[in-house]
Amino acid sequence: MTDPCGFLAVDSGGSGVRVVVGTVAQGVLARRESRDPVRTGDRGIDPGHLMEQLVPMVRSSVAEAGVDRLGAAVIGAAGLASLGDALRAELPAALGREFGIGRVALVADAVTAYVGALGSRPGAVVAAGTGLIAMGTDLTRWHRADGWGHLLGDCGSGAWIGRAGLEAALRAYDGRSGGSAGLLARAEELFGPVQGLPGKLYPRPDRPAVLASFAPHVAAGADADPVAADILRAAARHMAESAAAVCPGTGEPQVALTGGLFKMGDPLVVPLEEELTKRLPHARRVPAAGDPLLGSVRIATDLATDALTLPSDERLLCVVAEKPVTQKGD
């Protein structure tokens, strides 16, 4: 018997697109993944390129899951807040044409990260990888801090830590104060002579990722190198400041950390826990339940059952209800 509450959950980010099809009664039934990130252009995130990837993955997932129809879809997308105008204008109708989906939620990846970590509870989540953003809610509205990219912000992120580590390496090379001979040696092992570093780094379109690739080397030297340890302590302060900026000031909010940067372990996490305790004494630290894809699944389940209580926001979480369209081929 077909479950009427079939749903589609999508996580689209810098490393590609992940797709889940499931039902409310049975949970996740099929998964697919593409390693091809959705293109961005003059119109922002390209809805056509996203649909090119979604169509084969969703159709094969629907067949595997054994559902006849998808009643709801949640599209979690990196860059939705600032680059999502075309997606908001075109994607719901495209999903209706292709799959007959009548209810679509377009959700920023910071919100899916929040929901994956905490669910529908008040609190704050710091999502840290190459970039960094903090998201918080009191369940009446969303609050965000940072997430401004490696040139203007993302303070405490992998790119920020890597850039600070390379700066310390160049200070040592110049003989200026604040330098680290250890980080200089690591930088030259990774990139070659540091006098050539600007030419290798500045023209790269993937500059944030290249900077972030040096962050684990900063963490690896933190036990023996006070400069490296200071960089991680500064990163922890930045993260805690962002968390404090978005966390509800009353009640019993929860705070969680999510993202690959925290795989660095104690050199980063220990000072961060100290900073969070200092700045958010009323909040309770909890482990993240899951990742942004889980957040998309949780929102899709609520959307399919009319149980969605998260705050709506034109740019961060927007639900579009359209009359279902007959699928192509029907």
C-alpha positions in Angstrom: 0.0 0.0 0.0 1.4 3.4 -1.0 2.0 5.9 1.9 0.3 9.2 0.9 3.0 11.2 2.6 5.9 10.5 0.3 8.6 13.2 0.5 11.7 14.5 -1.2 14.6 15.9 0.8 17.6 17.6 -0.9 20.9 19.0 0.4 22.7 21.0 -2.2 26.1 22.4 -1.2 29.6 23.0 -2.3 30.5 19.3 -2.5 27.5 18.3 -4.6 23.8 17.3 -4.2 22.3 14.7 -1.9 18.8 13.4 -2.4 16.5 11.3 -0.1 13.1 9.9 -0.8 11.0 8.5 2.0 7.6 8.4 3.6 6.4 9.6 7.0 5.5 6.1 8.1 8.7 4.3 7.0 11.3 7.1 7.0 14.2 7.2 4.5 13.8 4.6 1.8 16.3 5.7 -0.9 19.3 7.9 -1.2 21.3 9.3 -4.2 24.3 11.6 -4.4 26.0 13.7 -7.1 29.5 15.1 -6.7 28.8 18.0 -9.1 28.0 21.2 -7.2 25.1 23.3 -8.7 26.4 26.1 -10.8 26.0 29.8 -9.9 25.9 32.6 -12.5 24.5 36.1 -13.1 21.1 34.9 -11.8 22.5 33.2 -8.7 22.0 29.5 -8.1 21.1 27.9 -11.5 17.7 26.2 -11.2 18.1 24.5 -14.5 21.4 22.8 -13.5 19.8 21.7 -10.2 16.9 20.1 -12.0 19.2 18.4 -14.5 20.8 16.6 -11.5 17.5 16.1 -9.6 15.4 14.5 -12.3 17.4 11.2 -12.7 18.2 10.9 -9.0 14.7 11.5 -7.9 13.1 9.2 -10.5 15.4 6.3 -9.6 14.9 7.0 -5.9 11.1 7.1 -6.2 11.2 3.7 -8.1 13.5 2.2 -5.4 11.3 3.6 -2.6 8.1 2.2 -4.2 6.1 5.5 -3.7 3.7 6.6 -6.5 3.7 10.3 -5.6 5.7 12.8 -3.7 3.5 15.1 -1.7 6.2 17.5 -0.4 9.7 18.5 -1.2 12.4 20.4 0.8 15.3 21.8 -1.1 18.2 22.8 1.3 20.6 25.0 -0.7 23.9 26.7 0.1 23.7 30.4 -0.8 19.9 30.5 -0.9 19.7 33.7 1.1 21.8 35.8 -1.2 21.8 33.8 -4.5 18.4 32.2 -4.5 16.2 34.5 -6.4 16.0 32.4 -9.6 15.6 29.2 -7.5 12.7 30.8 -5.7 11.1 32.0 -8.9 11.4 28.8 -10.9 12.1 25.7 -8.9 8.6 25.0 -7.3 6.9 25.0 -10.7 9.6 22.8 -12.2 9.2 20.3 -9.4 5.5 20.3 -9.9 5.9 19.7 -13.7 8.4 16.9 -13.3 7.2 15.1 -10.2 3.7 16.4 -9.4 4.9 17.9 -6.1 2.5 20.5 -4.7 4.3 21.7 -1.6 7.8 22.9 -1.7 10.0 24.4 1.0 13.2 26.3 -0.1 15.5 26.4 2.8 19.0 27.9 3.4 21.6 25.4 4.3 22.3 27.2 7.6 18.6 26.4 8.6 18.9 22.8 7.5 22.1 22.6 9.5 20.3 24.0 12.5 17.3 21.6 12.2 19.6 18.6 11.6 21.5 19.5 14.8 18.7 20.6 17.1 15.3 19.9 15.5 12.5 22.4 16.3 14.0 23.6 19.6 15.1 27.1 20.5 18.9 27.6 20.6 21.9 28.3 18.4 24.0 26.2 16.0 27.5 27.0 14.8 28.1 25.4 11.4 31.8 25.5 10.6 33.7 24.1 7.6 35.5 26.0 5.0 33.1 28.9 5.9 31.2 29.6 9.1 27.8 30.8 10.0 25.8 30.8 13.3 22.0 30.4 13.2 19.7 30.8 16.1 15.9 31.0 16.8 13.5 31.5 19.6 10.9 29.8 17.3 9.4 33.1 16.3 12.1 34.3 13.9 15.6 33.3 12.7 18.8 35.1 13.6 22.0 34.7 11.7 25.6 35.9 12.4 28.5 35.9 10.0 28.5 33.7 6.9 29.8 36.6 4.9 32.5 34.7 3.0 36.2 34.5 3.4 37.0 38.1 2.4 34.4 39.8 4.7 33.9 37.4 7.5 33.5 33.6 8.2 35.6 34.4 11.3 36.9 31.3 12.9 36.2 29.1 9.8 38.6 26.7 8.1 39.5 29.4 5.6 40.1 31.9 8.4 42.3 29.6 10.4 44.3 28.6 7.3 44.8 32.2 6.3 45.9 33.1 9.8 48.3 30.2 9.8 49.8 31.3 6.5 50.1 34.8 7.7 52.1 33.5 10.7 54.3 31.6 8.3 55.0 34.7 6.2 55.7 36.7 9.4 58.4 34.1 10.2 59.8 34.3 6.7 60.0 38.1 7.0 61.4 38.1 10.5 58.4 40.0 11.9 56.9 39.4 15.3 54.1 36.9 15.6 55.6 34.5 13.2 55.8 30.7 13.5 58.8 28.8 12.2 56.8 25.6 12.5 54.0 26.9 10.3 56.5 28.3 7.8 58.0 24.8 7.5 54.5 23.2 7.0 53.5 25.9 4.5 56.6 25.2 2.4 56.0 21.5 2.5 52.5 22.0 1.2 52.9 24.9 -1.2 56.6 25.2 -2.0 58.6 28.4 -1.3 56.4 30.9 0.4 57.6 33.8 -1.7 55.5 32.2 -4.5 52.4 31.8 -2.4 50.5 34.9 -3.5 50.8 33.9 -7.2 49.5 30.4 -6.4 46.7 31.6 -4.1 45.2 34.9 -5.3 44.1 33.8 -8.8 42.5 30.6 -7.6 38.6 30.5 -7.9 38.7 27.9 -5.0 40.8 30.2 -2.8 38.6 29.6 0.4 39.1 25.8 0.0 42.9 26.2 -0.5 43.1 28.4 2.6 41.1 25.9 4.6 43.4 23.1 3.5 46.1 24.6 5.7 43.8 24.7 8.8 44.5 21.0 9.9 48.2 21.9 9.8 47.6 24.7 12.2 45.7 22.3 14.5 48.4 19.7 14.2 51.1 22.1 15.5 49.0 23.6 18.3 50.3 21.4 21.1 53.9 22.6 20.6 53.5 25.9 18.9 52.0 28.8 20.9 51.3 30.8 17.7 49.2 28.0 16.3 47.5 27.6 19.6 46.7 31.3 19.8 45.1 31.1 16.3 42.8 28.4 17.4 41.9 30.2 20.6 41.1 33.3 18.5 38.9 31.1 16.2 37.1 29.8 19.2 36.4 33.4 20.4 35.0 34.3 17.0 32.7 31.3 17.0 31.4 31.9 20.5 30.8 35.5 19.6 28.6 34.5 16.7 26.8 31.9 18.8 26.1 34.5 21.4 24.8 37.0 18.8 22.0 34.6 17.7 21.2 32.5 20.8 18.0 33.4 22.6 18.7 35.3 25.8 16.0 33.7 27.9 14.6 30.3 28.6 16.8 27.2 28.2 18.2 27.3 24.7 20.4 24.5 23.4 23.7 25.1 21.6 25.2 22.6 19.1 28.2 22.5 16.8 28.1 21.0 13.3 30.5 20.8 10.4 33.7 19.2 9.4 35.9 21.8 11.1 35.2 20.3 14.5 37.0 17.1 13.4 40.2 19.0 14.5 39.3 17.9 18.0 40.6 19.3 21.3 42.9 22.0 20.0 39.8 23.8 18.7 36.9 22.3 20.7 38.4 22.8 24.2 38.9 26.5 23.9 35.5 26.8 22.2 33.7 25.1 25.0 35.4 27.5 27.4 34.3 30.5 25.4 30.7 29.2 25.1 30.5 28.7 28.8 31.7 32.2 29.4 29.3 33.9 26.9 26.3 31.6 27.2 26.0 30.5 30.8 22.2 30.0 30.5 22.4 27.7 27.4 22.9 23.9 27.4 25.5 22.4 25.2 24.2 19.3 23.3 25.7 17.1 20.6 24.4 17.7 17.1 21.8 15.0 16.2 22.8 15.1 12.5 23.8 17.0 9.4 22.0 19.3 7.0 20.5 16.4 5.0 18.9 15.2 8.2 17.6 18.7 8.6 16.0 18.6 5.2 14.4 15.2 6.0 13.0 16.5 9.3 11.5 19.6 7.6 10.1 17.5 4.8 8.4 15.1 7.2 6.8 18.0 9.0 5.8 19.6 5.7 4.2 16.4 4.5 2.1 16.1 7.7 1.2 19.8 8.1 3.3 19.9 11.3 5.9 22.5 10.3 6.2 25.0 13.2 9.6 26.6 12.3 9.5 30.3 11.6 9.0 31.2 8.0 11.4 33.7 6.3 11.4 34.9 2.7 15.1 34.1 2.2 15.8 31.4 4.8 12.7 29.2 4.9 10.0 29.7 2.4 7.1 27.3 1.8 5.4 27.4 -1.6 2.1 25.6 -2.0 0.9 25.0 -5.6 -1.7 22.9 -7.1 0.0 19.6 -8.0 0.7 19.2 -11.7 0.4 16.0 -13.6 3.9 14.5 -14.0 5.5 14.3 -17.4 4.7 11.0 -19.0 1.3 10.6 -17.2 
